């Protein structure tokens, strides 16, 4: 048993090496009780990327992760409730579909969308170009994904586009 930050990480299948910062320094070496190695799961990889965003280690240095999702278990619950698939296409995550200037990552701003839409919404560059790409993403969702993505996701995207005047 090795305790760091008041937590016995061995119960969760972790080994702790040296002094670990709040998020980093912990590596999974064992399988969890469910025999699933969570470090190789898609949800854990996505969560690690969110932590990197929050620490300013990714392209959006202004991104801030909500306190709730700094705990993997909270993110995992949201992930499992919201993930969906589209035949022949990858589904990605974006926190800029609702607002292209958003830097806050939370259950209210993060969403599963087709990878092509996520890429349009997270582009950098001149403001006018970003606005055009965001409008293009909204139009693509209306034209190509209305019947492919969950209705609740579609309705939420269209509502935010109306509020923003992006339609």
Buried (B, 14 or more C-beta within 10 A) or exposed (E): EEEBEEEEBBEBBBEBEEEBEEBEEBEBEEEBEEEEBBBEEEBBEBBBEBBBBBBEEEEBEEBEBBEEBBEBEBBBBBBEEBEEEBEEEEBBBBBBBBBBEBBBBBBEBBBBBBBBBBBBBBBEEEEEEBBBBBBBBBBBBBEEBEEBBEEEBBEBBBEBBEEBEBE
